[in-house]
Amino acid sequence: GTARIDTNFRIGDSYSYREFDIYTKVETRNVVSRITAITDDEVIVNDGKLVTDYFGNQIRTPNGWKFTGAQFYIPEYAIGKKWVTRFKVDHGNFLSENEFEFRVVAREKITVPAGTFDAFRVEGNGWSNASKGGSVNVKPTYWIAPGIRRFIAGEMFKRHSSGKVLNNER
């Protein structure tokens, strides 16, 4: 079936993620995101360090990057659903143009430290073409469950057009 994402955020809601390199299994960082404000169209996290829309799409990141129109996350999920997103990112000293195709490929159980969830697995494939430095192939995968306001788990693989793997994290 289909599932609509819950966007009933509350100030104080908190989400914690452990990030690690998929190849080495070495943990690279812990991220704790706490909602500190909510507007008509934005969710403010950690006093403005991260700003997203109600579905989790980034508008501004802690490093100051500004996203225009990114839609990694959507309001409703169903197996087989596809979409394309095209957006720009202002990195401060350069601008990148990006295009991704996403597809909901499965509904499966996923277990993380917070528990086991019946989630949709979404796979993406796309590119980021910076105004300098070449292009990057990006393959995001994430699991999102009805009733949970943020993704359960995610993976990101990035390879530069030169062939160098830039990151491979979960």
Contacts in CASP RR format, 6 or more apart in sequence:
PFRMAT RR
TARGET T0000
AUTHOR 0000-0000-0000
METHOD contacts of the structure
MODEL  1
GTARIDTNFRIGDSYSYREFDIYTKVETRNVVSRITAITDDEVIVNDGKL
VTDYFGNQIRTPNGWKFTGAQFYIPEYAIGKKWVTRFKVDHGNFLSENEF
EFRVVAREKITVPAGTFDAFRVEGNGWSNASKGGSVNVKPTYWIAPGIRR
FIAGEMFKRHSSGKVLNNER
1 78 0 8 1.000
1 79 0 8 1.000
2 76 0 8 1.000
2 77 0 8 1.000
2 78 0 8 1.000
3 76 0 8 1.000
3 77 0 8 1.000
3 78 0 8 1.000
3 120 0 8 1.000
3 146 0 8 1.000
4 75 0 8 1.000
4 76 0 8 1.000
4 146 0 8 1.000
5 55 0 8 1.000
5 73 0 8 1.000
5 74 0 8 1.000
5 75 0 8 1.000
5 76 0 8 1.000
5 77 0 8 1.000
5 144 0 8 1.000
5 146 0 8 1.000
5 147 0 8 1.000
5 149 0 8 1.000
6 146 0 8 1.000
6 147 0 8 1.000
6 148 0 8 1.000
6 149 0 8 1.000
7 54 0 8 1.000
7 55 0 8 1.000
7 75 0 8 1.000
7 149 0 8 1.000
8 149 0 8 1.000
9 35 0 8 1.000
9 38 0 8 1.000
9 43 0 8 1.000
9 54 0 8 1.000
9 149 0 8 1.000
10 35 0 8 1.000
10 38 0 8 1.000
11 35 0 8 1.000
11 36 0 8 1.000
11 37 0 8 1.000
11 38 0 8 1.000
12 34 0 8 1.000
12 35 0 8 1.000
12 36 0 8 1.000
13 34 0 8 1.000
13 35 0 8 1.000
13 149 0 8 1.000
14 32 0 8 1.000
14 33 0 8 1.000
14 34 0 8 1.000
14 35 0 8 1.000
15 32 0 8 1.000
15 33 0 8 1.000
15 149 0 8 1.000
15 150 0 8 1.000
16 30 0 8 1.000
16 31 0 8 1.000
16 32 0 8 1.000
16 33 0 8 1.000
16 114 0 8 1.000
17 30 0 8 1.000
17 31 0 8 1.000
17 33 0 8 1.000
18 27 0 8 1.000
18 29 0 8 1.000
18 30 0 8 1.000
18 113 0 8 1.000
19 27 0 8 1.000
19 28 0 8 1.000
19 29 0 8 1.000
19 30 0 8 1.000
19 31 0 8 1.000
19 169 0 8 1.000
19 170 0 8 1.000
20 26 0 8 1.000
20 27 0 8 1.000
20 28 0 8 1.000
20 169 0 8 1.000
20 170 0 8 1.000
21 28 0 8 1.000
21 167 0 8 1.000
21 168 0 8 1.000
21 169 0 8 1.000
22 155 0 8 1.000
22 157 0 8 1.000
22 168 0 8 1.000
22 169 0 8 1.000
22 170 0 8 1.000
23 168 0 8 1.000
28 169 0 8 1.000
33 45 0 8 1.000
33 46 0 8 1.000
33 50 0 8 1.000
33 150 0 8 1.000
34 45 0 8 1.000
34 46 0 8 1.000
35 43 0 8 1.000
35 44 0 8 1.000
35 45 0 8 1.000
36 44 0 8 1.000
36 45 0 8 1.000
36 46 0 8 1.000
36 47 0 8 1.000
36 48 0 8 1.000
37 44 0 8 1.000
37 48 0 8 1.000
38 44 0 8 1.000
41 53 0 8 1.000
41 54 0 8 1.000
42 51 0 8 1.000
42 52 0 8 1.000
42 53 0 8 1.000
42 59 0 8 1.000
43 51 0 8 1.000
43 52 0 8 1.000
43 53 0 8 1.000
43 54 0 8 1.000
43 56 0 8 1.000
44 50 0 8 1.000
44 51 0 8 1.000
45 51 0 8 1.000
45 52 0 8 1.000
46 62 0 8 1.000
48 60 0 8 1.000
49 62 0 8 1.000
50 58 0 8 1.000
50 60 0 8 1.000
50 61 0 8 1.000
50 62 0 8 1.000
51 58 0 8 1.000
51 59 0 8 1.000
51 60 0 8 1.000
52 58 0 8 1.000
52 59 0 8 1.000
53 59 0 8 1.000
55 71 0 8 1.000
55 73 0 8 1.000
55 74 0 8 1.000
55 75 0 8 1.000
56 72 0 8 1.000
56 73 0 8 1.000
56 150 0 8 1.000
57 67 0 8 1.000
57 69 0 8 1.000
57 70 0 8 1.000
57 71 0 8 1.000
57 72 0 8 1.000
57 73 0 8 1.000
58 65 0 8 1.000
58 67 0 8 1.000
58 70 0 8 1.000
58 72 0 8 1.000
59 66 0 8 1.000
59 67 0 8 1.000
60 66 0 8 1.000
60 67 0 8 1.000
61 67 0 8 1.000
64 92 0 8 1.000
65 89 0 8 1.000
65 90 0 8 1.000
65 91 0 8 1.000
65 92 0 8 1.000
66 89 0 8 1.000
66 90 0 8 1.000
66 92 0 8 1.000
67 87 0 8 1.000
67 88 0 8 1.000
67 89 0 8 1.000
68 87 0 8 1.000
68 88 0 8 1.000
68 89 0 8 1.000
68 90 0 8 1.000
69 85 0 8 1.000
69 87 0 8 1.000
69 88 0 8 1.000
70 85 0 8 1.000
70 87 0 8 1.000
70 89 0 8 1.000
70 98 0 8 1.000
71 83 0 8 1.000
71 85 0 8 1.000
71 87 0 8 1.000
72 85 0 8 1.000
72 100 0 8 1.000
72 102 0 8 1.000
72 140 0 8 1.000
72 142 0 8 1.000
73 142 0 8 1.000
73 144 0 8 1.000
73 151 0 8 1.000
74 81 0 8 1.000
74 83 0 8 1.000
74 102 0 8 1.000
77 104 0 8 1.000
77 120 0 8 1.000
77 122 0 8 1.000
77 144 0 8 1.000
77 146 0 8 1.000
78 104 0 8 1.000
79 104 0 8 1.000
79 105 0 8 1.000
79 106 0 8 1.000
79 107 0 8 1.000
79 120 0 8 1.000
80 103 0 8 1.000
80 104 0 8 1.000
80 105 0 8 1.000
81 103 0 8 1.000
81 104 0 8 1.000
82 101 0 8 1.000
82 102 0 8 1.000
82 103 0 8 1.000
82 104 0 8 1.000
83 101 0 8 1.000
83 102 0 8 1.000
84 99 0 8 1.000
84 100 0 8 1.000
84 101 0 8 1.000
84 102 0 8 1.000
85 98 0 8 1.000
85 99 0 8 1.000
85 100 0 8 1.000
85 102 0 8 1.000
86 97 0 8 1.000
86 98 0 8 1.000
86 99 0 8 1.000
87 97 0 8 1.000
87 98 0 8 1.000
88 95 0 8 1.000
88 96 0 8 1.000
88 97 0 8 1.000
88 98 0 8 1.000
89 95 0 8 1.000
89 96 0 8 1.000
89 98 0 8 1.000
89 128 0 8 1.000
91 130 0 8 1.000
94 130 0 8 1.000
94 131 0 8 1.000
94 132 0 8 1.000
95 130 0 8 1.000
95 131 0 8 1.000
96 128 0 8 1.000
96 129 0 8 1.000
96 130 0 8 1.000
96 131 0 8 1.000
97 128 0 8 1.000
97 129 0 8 1.000
98 126 0 8 1.000
98 127 0 8 1.000
98 128 0 8 1.000
98 129 0 8 1.000
98 138 0 8 1.000
99 126 0 8 1.000
99 127 0 8 1.000
100 124 0 8 1.000
100 125 0 8 1.000
100 126 0 8 1.000
100 127 0 8 1.000
100 138 0 8 1.000
100 140 0 8 1.000
101 124 0 8 1.000
101 125 0 8 1.000
101 126 0 8 1.000
102 122 0 8 1.000
102 123 0 8 1.000
102 124 0 8 1.000
103 122 0 8 1.000
103 123 0 8 1.000
103 124 0 8 1.000
104 120 0 8 1.000
104 121 0 8 1.000
104 122 0 8 1.000
105 121 0 8 1.000
105 122 0 8 1.000
105 123 0 8 1.000
106 120 0 8 1.000
106 121 0 8 1.000
107 118 0 8 1.000
107 119 0 8 1.000
107 120 0 8 1.000
107 121 0 8 1.000
108 118 0 8 1.000
108 119 0 8 1.000
108 121 0 8 1.000
108 143 0 8 1.000
109 116 0 8 1.000
109 117 0 8 1.000
109 118 0 8 1.000
109 119 0 8 1.000
110 116 0 8 1.000
110 117 0 8 1.000
110 119 0 8 1.000
110 121 0 8 1.000
110 143 0 8 1.000
110 152 0 8 1.000
110 153 0 8 1.000
111 117 0 8 1.000
112 152 0 8 1.000
112 153 0 8 1.000
114 152 0 8 1.000
117 143 0 8 1.000
117 145 0 8 1.000
117 148 0 8 1.000
117 152 0 8 1.000
118 145 0 8 1.000
118 146 0 8 1.000
119 143 0 8 1.000
119 144 0 8 1.000
119 145 0 8 1.000
119 152 0 8 1.000
120 143 0 8 1.000
120 144 0 8 1.000
120 145 0 8 1.000
121 141 0 8 1.000
121 142 0 8 1.000
121 143 0 8 1.000
122 141 0 8 1.000
122 142 0 8 1.000
122 143 0 8 1.000
122 144 0 8 1.000
123 139 0 8 1.000
123 140 0 8 1.000
123 141 0 8 1.000
124 139 0 8 1.000
124 140 0 8 1.000
124 141 0 8 1.000
125 137 0 8 1.000
125 138 0 8 1.000
125 139 0 8 1.000
126 137 0 8 1.000
126 138 0 8 1.000
126 139 0 8 1.000
127 135 0 8 1.000
127 136 0 8 1.000
127 137 0 8 1.000
127 138 0 8 1.000
128 135 0 8 1.000
128 136 0 8 1.000
128 138 0 8 1.000
129 135 0 8 1.000
129 136 0 8 1.000
130 136 0 8 1.000
134 160 0 8 1.000
134 161 0 8 1.000
135 160 0 8 1.000
135 161 0 8 1.000
136 158 0 8 1.000
136 159 0 8 1.000
136 160 0 8 1.000
136 161 0 8 1.000
136 166 0 8 1.000
137 158 0 8 1.000
137 159 0 8 1.000
137 161 0 8 1.000
138 156 0 8 1.000
138 157 0 8 1.000
138 158 0 8 1.000
139 156 0 8 1.000
139 157 0 8 1.000
139 158 0 8 1.000
140 154 0 8 1.000
140 155 0 8 1.000
140 156 0 8 1.000
140 157 0 8 1.000
141 154 0 8 1.000
141 155 0 8 1.000
141 156 0 8 1.000
142 151 0 8 1.000
142 152 0 8 1.000
142 153 0 8 1.000
142 154 0 8 1.000
142 155 0 8 1.000
143 151 0 8 1.000
143 152 0 8 1.000
143 153 0 8 1.000
143 154 0 8 1.000
144 150 0 8 1.000
144 151 0 8 1.000
144 152 0 8 1.000
145 152 0 8 1.000
153 170 0 8 1.000
154 170 0 8 1.000
155 168 0 8 1.000
155 169 0 8 1.000
155 170 0 8 1.000
156 167 0 8 1.000
156 168 0 8 1.000
156 169 0 8 1.000
157 165 0 8 1.000
157 167 0 8 1.000
157 168 0 8 1.000
158 165 0 8 1.000
158 166 0 8 1.000
158 167 0 8 1.000
158 168 0 8 1.000
159 165 0 8 1.000
159 166 0 8 1.000
160 166 0 8 1.000
END
